[in-house]
Amino acid sequence: MKKPSDYIGSELKIFQNSIFKREIGLRTGDDIIAWLKYPKLFSDLAELKIGNEEFEFYRPKFFKRDVDIRKKGYQNPLAHFKNNFWGRKGVLELPRGIRLIMKFGFFKKQAEIYLGENDLLVTVLSGFSMKERSRVIIEKRSDVLDEYPWIIMLGFYLAQLMKKNSAAGS
């Protein structure tokens, strides 16, 4: 499997084959890189298959906006996302003390992932059609992104979760 840094300059798209299934893919051309699936209809639990590995994104507590990430079949999380009070920014805490900043926009920019405050790694841009949902731009080469390739789909998952939460609150 190619590393995310190998896709700099490539067109990555997040798509959904059917509006009746909660299965979302990440592809470049005809190659599928990852699948994000929701096993239950109204659940926030999502399963990600990327390469030969499988991960789960889930909320550890019912009323919290935080999200944990774990390998499928394991109990302990390997990373933790903590939202700020307003929900437009958060911190992803990875092993070895690595922290990524995630910012979420309203319209065109759905999510941005930063190493530190100003080192932009990934941008997820919104799409408005039913089939092609979003575009992903890998901005620069990063060892963190290569070691944890699931971060790309986590940015999309969190942006969708925030849209759902803001719609439910209004």
N, C-alpha and C positions, 0 to 999 in steps of 0.2 A: 504494500500500500504506500502511496505517495504521502509525504508529509505536507501539512497545510502550507508551509513556506514555499513548497514547489508550485503552488497554485497562484503565486503573485503574477498578476497580469492576465490570468484566466478568468473567464466569466463563470461564476458559480451562481446557481439558482436554487432557491428553496421553492418546492412545488408540492401540490396535493393532487393526486390522480383523480380522486373522487370526493365530492363534497359530502358523501354519505359515510365515508370512513375517516377516522382521525389518524391518518397515516401521512406523514410529511417527509419528503425526501430532500436531500442535498445532492446536486449533480453538477457536473461540468460536461457539456456536450451530451453524449449518450452514456457516460459513466456515472453510476450511482456511487456516491461517497458514503452517505449515511442515511439511515431511516429512523425517524422519531415516531413512535406509536403510543397511543393512549389505550391501554387495555380495557378500561372501563369508560362508559359514555360520559359521565359527569365528574370524573375524577381528575385531580391535578397531577396524579402520578403519570410520568411519561417514561417510556423505555427507549433508549437510543442504542442502535447497533451501528458501529463504525469500525470497519475492518473486521477483525476477528474478536473484538471486544464488545461487551454489552454493559451499559450503565443505566442507572435509574435517577431521575430527577423527581424529588418529592418534597412536600412540606412536612417537617418533623412535628409541628404542632398545628392544630386545626385553625386557630385564629391568628396565627403569625403569618407575616409575609415573607419570612426567610425560606430559603430552599437549600436542601442538602443534596449532595451528589454521592452516589456509591456505585461500586461495581455490582452488577446483577448477581444475586445469590449471596451477597455479603450483608451483614447487619450494620457495620460501622461505616459512617460517611468518610470519603476521602477528601472532600472539599465542602465548603459552606459559603452560601451567598447571604449577606445581610443587607437588607434594604435600609435606606435612610427614612426619616419620618415622612417626607413628602412623596417618596416612591419614584422619583425621577433619577435617582443615582444610588449605587450600592457598591459594596466591596465583596469580591470573591476571594476567599482565603484558601490557598492551596497548600499542599505539604511543603515543608522546609521554609515556612514563613513568607512565601511568595504571595503578594496581594495584587489583584487586578481591580481597576476601577471600571464599572459599567455605567454608562449614561444612556438614558432612554428619552427619545424625542416624541413629539406629538404627531408630526405629519410625515415628511419625506424620510428623515433619518429615524429608523426604528430603534436601533441600538448601536452603541459604539463601545469598544473594549480597549482599555488603555492599560499599559504597564506603567505605573506611576501616574502622575497627573496629566502629562502632556505627550506621552509616547503612544500614539494611536496604532493599534495592531489590526483591528478588524472593524469594518462598518457593515451593518445590515440595513439595506434600504428597502422601504416599503414598496409593495406592488399593489395594484388596484384591480387586477383581474382575478377570476376564480382559480384558474389553473396555475399561472406563474405568480406566486405570492410575493417573493422578495428576491433581491440580488445581494450577494455577499462579495465584499471587496476585501481581500487580504492586503493590507497597506504595506507591511514590511516583514522581513524575515525575523522569526523569533523562536528561540529554543523552548520557551514556555508553551507556545502554541503547538510546536512539534511534539512536545512531551504529552500535552493534554489536548488532543484534537477535538474533544467533545465540547470545548469552550465555545466554539462557533455556534453550534446548535443550542447551547445553553443560552446564549444571547438572544436568539430567536424565541426560545421557549419563555424566557422571562418577559420579553416584550409582549408576547401574546397573553401571558398571565396578567400583566399589568393592564392591558386593554380590557380583559374580561373583568378584572376587579373594579376598574373605573366605570365600566358600563353597569355593573351591579350596584355600585354606590350612587348612581344618579337616578 
